Amino acid sequence: MSQEMIVLVSKADFPDFFHTLLGPDHYLPFIVMGKARKLPLFHR
């Protein structure tokens, strides 16, 4: 891979990664469904 392609891919993926990590719309529905079903937060 060329240096330009590596920079382009990393600049494209970096914001997407943090949006997914920090965006509550990605994990909040699962938390709400789990609480509605009274599931434990962590399994042992």
C-alpha positions, -999 to +999 in steps of 0.1 A: +000+000+000+012+035-008+018+061+020-011+082+006-035+053+007-026+045+043-031+081+054-065+083+035-078+050+050-067+060+085-083+094+083-115+078+070-116+052+098-106+073+127-138+094+131-160+064+123-144+044+151-149+072+177-184+078+165-193+042+170-175+041+204-190+074+217-224+075+199-251+063+224-274+054+195-252+024+189-254+009+224-283+026+242-310+004+226-293-027+239-291-014+274-327-004+274-338-038+260-317-056+287-332-035+315-367-041+302-361-079+302-343-076+336-311-091+323-279-087+343-254-062+330-225-086+333-225-124+331-201-145+351 
